[in-house]
Amino acid sequence: MIVVTGATGNVGRPLVGMLAAAGEQVTAVSRRPAELLKGVAHRQADLAEPESLRPVLDGAEALFLLVAGSGEKIDPHAIVDVAKAAGVGRVVLLSSQGAGTRPESVAHSHLRTFEDAFRESSMTSTVLRPGGFASNAFAWAATVRAERAVAAPFGDVGLPMIDPADIAEVAAVALRDRSHAGRTYELTGPAPVSPRQAAQAIGAALGVPVRFTDQSREEARAQMLQFMPEVVVDATLSILGEPSTAEQQVSPAVEQVIGRAPRTFAEWAVRNAAAFR
């Protein structure tokens, strides 16, 4: 059995579908009730309460672990202890590119602690470090629907955003194929895409122009603080505005693992056009 946490999210939901389609026995886990695929078991548990995972992990061979946000409210060693006690043999951990490029950042240091905790355990583990998600563009959906407009900071700074479905596909391979044990994969899309270019791609998917407005850093920060912790907001703005060379590089890992190039942002926009229409 493979247990997938964060099963209702942009990575977890397609991952559950891929594993079920491959004939795997899957248990989908989320903090709240949810409707998932017919025939897939769904259980509720919260990583912030590790004991809630014990009955969920009973009989599991592999675990996909998604740590929401920076994971600062979750004890990685307690998660490791529960997983080991349940007999879980291998773990695929969804971390973040920032755990490698900015390990000193408060927003990413706890994810690095998660990585270390599993590496030091007796379980085999694979670490996935994606950069920015294409699905972060869903934050623009309301203004695109209402005004055919997008406002974002650093309009011409490009980053190789990744389609979450590609992350899910890499995770599905790593969960089923032991040869990926002990590996850390940096995951990106095929090319850097700026916010201005992303807005144009959404417009092309809709068949209508989408106007782009370049926000100031202060305007963006005030908006992001409404739904993100301050340390995460500041770390995110730093990456978006002053990315390191490593954060702008395209990684070959997706193609190496799944045998095809990662999807473009334009492809993601076409597939998700209904959210913006």
C-alpha positions as CSV (number, residue, x, y, z in Angstrom):
1,M,0.0,0.0,0.0
2,I,1.1,3.5,-0.8
3,V,0.0,6.4,1.5
4,V,-0.3,9.8,-0.1
5,T,-0.5,12.8,2.3
6,G,-1.8,16.2,1.0
7,A,-4.0,14.1,-1.3
8,T,-6.4,17.0,-2.2
9,G,-3.7,19.4,-3.4
10,N,-2.2,20.3,-6.8
11,V,0.4,17.5,-6.5
12,G,-1.4,15.0,-4.3
13,R,-4.6,14.7,-6.3
14,P,-3.0,13.8,-9.6
15,L,-0.5,11.5,-7.8
16,V,-3.4,9.5,-6.3
17,G,-4.9,9.2,-9.7
18,M,-1.6,8.0,-11.3
19,L,-1.0,5.4,-8.7
20,A,-4.5,4.1,-8.8
21,A,-4.4,3.9,-12.6
22,A,-1.2,1.9,-12.3
23,G,-3.0,-0.7,-10.1
24,E,-1.5,0.3,-6.8
25,Q,-3.4,0.1,-3.6
26,V,-3.5,3.8,-2.4
27,T,-4.7,5.5,0.7
28,A,-5.3,9.2,0.2
29,V,-4.8,11.3,3.3
30,S,-5.9,14.9,4.0
31,R,-6.8,17.0,7.0
32,R,-10.4,17.5,5.9
33,P,-13.0,15.3,4.3
34,A,-12.8,15.1,0.5
35,E,-14.2,13.4,-2.5
36,L,-11.4,11.7,-4.4
37,L,-11.3,8.8,-6.9
38,K,-13.9,6.1,-6.7
39,G,-12.3,3.0,-5.2
40,V,-9.5,4.9,-3.4
41,A,-9.6,4.8,0.4
42,H,-9.6,8.3,2.0
43,R,-8.5,8.9,5.6
44,Q,-8.2,12.0,7.7
45,A,-4.9,12.8,9.5
46,D,-2.9,15.9,10.4
47,L,0.9,15.9,10.2
48,A,0.9,18.4,13.1
49,E,-0.6,15.5,15.2
50,P,1.7,12.6,14.3
51,E,-0.3,10.1,16.3
52,S,-3.2,10.6,13.9
53,L,-1.0,9.0,11.3
54,R,-0.6,5.7,13.1
55,P,-3.8,4.0,11.9
56,V,-3.4,5.5,8.5
57,L,0.1,4.0,8.0
58,D,-0.7,0.6,9.2
59,G,0.3,-1.8,6.5
60,A,1.9,0.9,4.3
61,E,5.0,0.0,2.3
62,A,5.6,3.6,1.0
63,L,4.7,7.1,2.0
64,F,4.5,10.3,0.0
65,L,5.0,13.1,2.5
66,L,3.9,16.6,1.6
67,V,4.7,19.3,4.2
68,A,2.5,22.3,3.9
69,G,4.2,25.7,3.9
70,S,7.5,25.8,5.7
71,G,6.5,23.0,8.0
72,E,7.5,24.9,11.1
73,K,4.6,23.5,13.2
74,I,5.4,19.9,12.4
75,D,8.0,17.8,14.2
76,P,9.9,15.8,11.5
77,H,11.4,13.4,14.0
78,A,8.0,12.5,15.4
79,I,6.8,11.8,11.8
80,V,9.9,9.6,11.3
81,D,9.2,7.7,14.5
82,V,5.5,7.0,13.6
83,A,6.4,5.9,10.0
84,K,9.2,3.6,11.2
85,A,6.9,2.1,13.9
86,A,4.3,1.4,11.2
87,G,6.9,-0.5,9.1
88,V,7.0,2.0,6.2
89,G,10.0,1.1,4.1
90,R,10.5,4.1,1.9
91,V,9.5,7.7,1.7
92,V,9.2,10.3,-1.0
93,L,9.4,13.7,0.6
94,L,8.2,16.8,-1.2
95,S,10.6,19.5,-0.1
96,S,11.5,22.8,-1.9
97,Q,14.2,24.1,-4.1
98,G,14.9,26.7,-1.4
99,A,16.0,23.9,1.0
100,G,19.0,23.6,-1.2
101,T,19.5,27.1,-2.5
102,R,18.6,29.0,0.7
103,P,19.0,26.6,3.7
104,E,19.7,29.5,6.1
105,S,16.3,31.0,5.3
106,V,13.7,30.6,8.1
107,A,11.1,29.7,5.5
108,H,13.2,26.8,4.2
109,S,15.4,25.6,7.1
110,H,12.6,23.4,8.6
111,L,12.2,21.6,5.3
112,R,16.0,20.9,5.3
113,T,15.5,19.4,8.8
114,F,12.8,17.1,7.4
115,E,15.2,16.0,4.7
116,D,17.9,15.3,7.2
117,A,15.6,13.4,9.5
118,F,14.6,10.9,6.8
119,R,18.1,10.6,5.5
120,E,19.3,9.7,9.0
121,S,16.5,7.2,9.5
122,S,16.6,3.5,8.6
123,M,14.0,4.1,5.8
124,T,15.1,4.8,2.3
125,S,14.0,8.2,1.0
126,T,13.8,10.2,-2.1
127,V,13.7,14.0,-1.8
128,L,11.9,16.2,-4.4
129,R,12.9,19.8,-4.5
130,P,10.6,21.7,-7.0
131,G,10.9,25.3,-7.7
132,G,7.9,27.6,-8.2
133,F,4.6,25.9,-9.1
134,A,2.7,26.9,-12.3
135,S,-0.4,26.5,-10.2
136,N,0.6,29.5,-8.1
137,A,-1.0,31.4,-11.0
138,F,-4.4,30.3,-9.7
139,A,-4.0,33.3,-7.4
140,W,-4.7,35.5,-10.4
141,A,-7.9,33.7,-11.4
142,A,-10.4,36.1,-9.8
143,T,-8.9,39.2,-11.5
144,V,-8.5,37.4,-14.8
145,R,-12.2,36.4,-14.7
146,A,-13.5,39.8,-13.6
147,E,-11.1,42.2,-15.4
148,R,-8.9,40.1,-17.8
149,A,-6.0,41.5,-15.8
150,V,-3.0,40.3,-13.7
151,A,-1.0,42.3,-11.2
152,A,2.3,40.9,-9.9
153,P,5.8,42.0,-8.9
154,F,9.0,41.6,-10.8
155,G,7.1,41.3,-14.1
156,D,10.2,40.5,-16.2
157,V,12.1,38.2,-13.9
158,G,11.8,34.6,-15.3
159,L,11.8,31.4,-13.3
160,P,11.4,27.8,-14.6
161,M,8.1,27.1,-13.0
162,I,7.0,23.5,-12.9
163,D,3.6,21.9,-13.6
164,P,2.5,20.1,-10.4
165,A,1.3,17.2,-12.5
166,D,5.0,16.7,-13.5
167,I,6.0,16.6,-9.8
168,A,3.3,14.0,-9.2
169,E,4.6,11.9,-12.1
170,V,8.1,12.0,-10.7
171,A,6.8,11.1,-7.3
172,A,4.8,8.2,-8.7
173,V,7.9,6.8,-10.3
174,A,10.0,7.2,-7.2
175,L,7.3,5.6,-5.0
176,R,7.2,2.5,-7.2
177,D,10.9,2.2,-8.3
178,R,13.4,1.5,-5.6
179,S,16.3,2.7,-7.8
180,H,15.5,6.3,-6.9
181,A,16.2,5.7,-3.2
182,G,18.7,8.1,-1.7
183,R,18.4,10.6,-4.6
184,T,17.6,14.3,-4.4
185,Y,15.9,15.7,-7.5
186,E,15.7,19.4,-8.3
187,L,12.5,19.8,-10.3
188,T,11.8,22.7,-12.7
189,G,9.9,23.4,-15.9
190,P,11.6,23.5,-19.3
191,A,12.3,27.2,-19.5
192,P,12.2,30.4,-17.3
193,V,8.8,32.2,-17.5
194,S,8.3,35.7,-16.2
195,P,4.9,36.9,-14.7
196,R,4.3,39.0,-17.8
197,Q,4.9,36.0,-20.0
198,A,2.6,33.9,-17.8
199,A,-0.2,36.4,-18.1
200,Q,0.2,36.3,-21.9
201,A,0.1,32.5,-21.9
202,I,-3.2,32.6,-19.9
203,G,-4.6,35.1,-22.3
204,A,-3.6,32.9,-25.2
205,A,-5.3,29.9,-23.6
206,L,-8.5,31.9,-23.2
207,G,-8.3,33.5,-26.6
208,V,-8.4,37.0,-25.2
209,P,-5.8,39.6,-24.1
210,V,-4.9,39.6,-20.4
211,R,-3.5,43.0,-19.2
212,F,-0.4,42.8,-17.0
213,T,0.4,45.4,-14.3
214,D,3.8,45.4,-12.5
215,Q,3.2,45.7,-8.7
216,S,5.8,47.2,-6.4
217,R,7.4,44.9,-3.9
218,E,5.5,46.7,-1.1
219,E,2.1,46.2,-2.8
220,A,2.8,42.5,-3.4
221,R,4.0,42.0,0.2
222,A,0.8,43.6,1.7
223,Q,-1.3,41.4,-0.5
224,M,0.6,38.2,0.3
225,L,0.5,38.8,4.0
226,Q,-3.2,38.3,4.0
227,F,-2.8,34.6,3.5
228,M,0.9,33.7,4.1
229,P,3.2,33.9,7.1
230,E,5.6,36.9,7.1
231,V,8.7,34.7,6.8
232,V,7.3,32.9,3.9
233,V,6.2,36.1,2.2
234,D,9.7,37.6,2.5
235,A,11.5,34.5,1.3
236,T,9.1,34.2,-1.7
237,L,9.6,37.8,-2.7
238,S,13.3,37.4,-2.4
239,I,13.3,34.4,-4.8
240,L,10.9,36.1,-7.2
241,G,12.8,39.3,-7.3
242,E,16.4,38.3,-6.8
243,P,16.7,34.7,-7.8
244,S,20.1,33.0,-7.6
245,T,21.7,31.5,-10.6
246,A,20.7,28.1,-9.4
247,E,17.1,29.1,-9.0
248,Q,17.0,30.3,-12.6
249,Q,18.6,27.2,-14.0
250,V,16.5,24.5,-15.8
251,S,17.0,21.1,-14.3
252,P,17.1,17.9,-16.4
253,A,15.7,15.8,-13.5
254,V,12.1,15.5,-14.7
255,E,13.1,14.1,-18.1
256,Q,15.7,11.8,-16.5
257,V,13.0,10.3,-14.2
258,I,9.9,10.1,-16.4
259,G,11.5,10.0,-19.9
260,R,10.0,13.1,-21.3
261,A,10.5,16.9,-21.1
262,P,8.5,18.7,-18.4
263,R,5.4,20.5,-19.6
264,T,5.5,24.2,-20.4
265,F,3.6,26.9,-18.6
266,A,1.5,27.4,-21.7
267,E,0.5,23.8,-21.6
268,W,-0.5,24.2,-18.0
269,A,-2.5,27.3,-18.8
270,V,-4.5,25.5,-21.6
271,R,-5.3,22.6,-19.3
272,N,-6.5,24.9,-16.6
273,A,-8.1,27.6,-18.7
274,A,-11.6,26.9,-17.1
275,A,-10.3,28.3,-13.8
276,F,-9.7,31.7,-15.5
277,R,-12.6,31.8,-17.9
